[in-house]
């Protein structure tokens, strides 16, 4: 019998003047974008500090922001610094999986709960923070991401979640549509679906999504590759007992009609509510969504607007 996903510990919301660390666990960070993102955080009356290696480039692999050891050290040092209230990722890309085993999880657990923000490749760290630290994390924009720098709505969603989390408990965009009707309660989990499949069998992956509200999205995966990813999760039994599924953006994943057909073919037979186009993920206007909190997914039949409502704010 699979143990259902349960709510995780919620960190404290940020207060004006809070120090937030920005780190680069994955790909290299364009310096001008980082500077612009730090300025936005300062405009929220936060005190951002960039990790010592956040601007690094790996000497051999240009897709990595510095060495695995230095990327891990920046994250761990920031997390264990008592003056830091939150750790924000500068960008995604690839690399988090390479450094997750280098983190001292006992030391990070002893440092206590803090806010952690990121998405895309950072899905590997969301899973690790849930499994190893038992913490709610925020599936939200990276500090040096173009969407964060350009879109006021993306900025406001993150700002409100960090500073006034009670004001952003419901996600119900105009684009949302019911794929499979129903209503489900569970604990949010998920992220970039290709990373969830890649994490299977590792010490930092959840054993299953049983009892959870699975929130998934991706970028640059052709429909046949999404089919393969979802089929792997199904064959592994990881989706057995999932309570409901919320679908975000599928940027550059092929014609959306083809993507929708794959999602419905693979997920529809699970017999649980499925809502599409909730907007989180790689979309240019993506909202921030907490992972690890109890929520209700409402997928009405007959044309009503679907919604995802958190039963409690993301942060205390």
N, C-alpha and C positions, 0 to 999 in steps of 0.2 A: 504493500500500500504506500502510495506516494504522500509525503508530508506536504500539505498545501503551503503556498506562499503566505507569509504573515507580515503585518505592518512592521516597519523598521523604526529605529530611533530618529526623531526629527531634531536637527540642529536648531540653534537659536537664530532668529532673524537678525539682520544687520542693523546697527544703529548708526546715526550720523557720526562721521569720523572714524569708522571701523577700518582697520588695516586689512587689505585684501592682497594676496600674493597671486601673481600671474606667472604660470609655468608652461613649458612646452614639452609634453610627454611624447609627442608624435613627430609631425613634420616640421620643417624649417619655417621660421616666421619672418615675413617681410617687415623690416624695421619701421618703415613709415606707417604701416597699418597698426603695428603694435603701439606706436606713439599716439596715434589717433584714438585707439581704443582706451588707452590709459587716460587720455584727456576726458573722454566721455565718463569714465568712472569718477574722476575728480569732480566733474560737474554734478555728480550725485552726492557730493560731500563725503566721498569715501577716500581712503588713503591707499592708493595702489602702489605696489612695489614689484618690480620685475625680478624674476629669479636670475641668479648670476649667469646661468647658461642659456637663458631664453633666446638669445640672439645667435647661438652657436650653429655651426654646420658640421655634420659628420665629415671627417677627413677622407672617407672612402665612399660612403653611400649618401648621395646628395638628397635622398628622400627622407633623411633623418635630421632632427634638430640636435646635433651633437651626439656624443657617445651615449650608449645605454646607461652607463654608470652615472654620467653627469645629469642626464634627464631624470633618472630616479632620485639622485641626491637632491636636486632642486625641489622635487615634489615632497620628498620626505622631510627635508629641512623646513620647508614652508609649513607643512602640516604640524610638525612638532614644535614650531615657534609659538610660544604662548601669546605673543602680541598679535598674531594673525587670526582673524575670524573666519576667513573664507579663502579657498584656493580656486582660482579660475584658470581654465586652460586657454592658451593663446590661439591654438588651431588644432585641427585634426590631421588627416592625412594617413600616415601609417607609422607605427613604432611602439605604441603602448604595450602591445603584447610582448615585445622584446625586453621590456624593463620591469614588468610587473613582479617577476620573481625576485628582483633585486631590492624590493622595498622591505623594510623591517616592520612587518605588520603588528608585532607585539608593541613596538615603540609607538606606532601610529595609533593603536588602540588606547594606549596609556595617555596619549595627548588629549583624548576626549573628542566629542562630536564637533565638527565644523561643517561649513557649507562647501560643497564641491560642485562645480559647474563645467559642463562640456557636452559634446555629442559626437556622432560619427565614429571615428576610431576610438574615441574615449569610452565607447560602449564597453570595451574590455575592462576599463577601470570602474565603471558603474557596477559591473558584475562583481568585481573584486571588493569594492567598498561594501556592497550588500552582503557578500558571503563572509568576508574576513572581519569587517567592522560593524556590520548590522546597521548601516546608516542610510537614511533617505538622502538621495542625491538629486541634482537638478539637470535634466536633459534640456540644456539651453545653449545659447550662442557663445561662440568663442570670441575672446576679446579682440583678436586681429582679423576676424572674418568679415568679408565684404558686406554680408547681410546685416551684421550688427552695426557696422560703420555707416551704412546708407539708409537703413529703414528705421524710422522713429517708432513704429509699432513693435519691432523686435526689441529695441532698446527699452521701451516702456514695459513690455511684458517681463523682461528680466529685472528691471529696476523694482517694479511692484512686487515681484516674487521675493526679492531679497529684503526689501524694506517694509512692505505692507502686504504680506502674503495672504491675509484674509480677504483681500480685494480681488484676487484672481483664482478663485476656486473652481470656476466652470469654464470649460472649453466647448464652444458651440459655434464654430465659424459658419458663414453662409454656405460654404462649399460642402459641408458635411452631408453625406447621404448614407442611408441604410443599405447595406448589402444583404445581411441576414437579420431579420427583425428579432427583437427580444429585449430583455432588461437583465443586467447582471451586476453583481457586486463582487469586488475582489480587490487585491492590492496591485498597484501599478508596477510593471517591470518592462524591460525591453530596451529598445534602441535600434541601432543599425543591424538589420536582420542578418547580413553576411557575417558580422562579427559575432553574433549570438551563435551561429552555426560553427564558426571557427573556434569558439571557446569550448565546445562540447568535449568532455573528457578531461578538462584541465582542472587543477585544484581550486580555481577561482570562479568556476561556473556553477550556477544553481543546478541542482539535479533535475529539475523540471519546472514548468510554468503552471503546474497544477494549482487551481484555486485563484490564479492571478488574472488581472486584466492586462493582456499583452499589447504593448504599444510598439509597432514596428514601422520602419521606413528604410530607404536606402537611396543610393545614387550610383548611376553608371552601370547598373546591372541589367543586361538584356533579359527579356521575358523568360528565355530558356534557362538562364542562370538563376533567376528568381525561383523558377520551378524546381531546379536542382537543390537550392538552399532550403526551400520549404519542405521538399520531399525528404531531405536529410533530417530535418527536425522532426518530421512525422515518423520516419522509420526508426529514429532513436527513441521514440516515445516521449520526447521532451514536451510535446503539446498535449499529451494525454491529461484530461481533467482541467484544461484551461477554462476559465469562466467566461471570458469574452475577449474580443480583439478589436483594437483601434488602429486604423491605418493612417499613416502620415503621408509625406511627400515621396514621390518616386521620380525625382529629377533625372533626366537623361537615361531613363530605363526603357526607352522605346515608346511606341504609340500607347497612350494610356488605356485605350480599349483592350489592347493585348495584355497589358499588365493587369487590368481589372479581371480579365478572363482567367488568368493564371491564379490570381489571389482567390477568386471565388471557387475555382476548381479544386485548389489545394486546401482551402480553409473552410469552405462551405460545409463539407461533410462532417466537420466537427460538431455541428449542430448547436453552436453558441452564437450569441449576437456578434455581428461584425459591422463596424462603421468605417466608411472610407472617407478620405480627404479631410481629415482633422487638421492638416496643415503643419504639424510639427515635423522637424527634421531639416532637410536640406533646402526647403522652400525659402524664397527670398523674404517672406513675411512670417517666418516660423515663430510660434509662441514658446515660452518656457513651460515644461511639464515636469512635475516631480515624479520620481521613481521610488516606490516603497511606501506609499500612503494608501489607505483604504479609499475606494472610490466607487461610483456607480456609472456604468455605461448604459445609456438609454438609446436604443435603436428602434424607434417607432415604425410601424408599418403604415402605409397609406400617405406618406408625404410629410409627416411631421419632422421637425428638425432634430437630428440626433445630438446628443451631448455627452460629455464626460465631466462628472462633478466630483471633486474631492470632498470627502466627508470632513476633513480637517485641513487647515492651511498647511502648506508645504513645510513651513518653519514655525517654531514655537514663538 
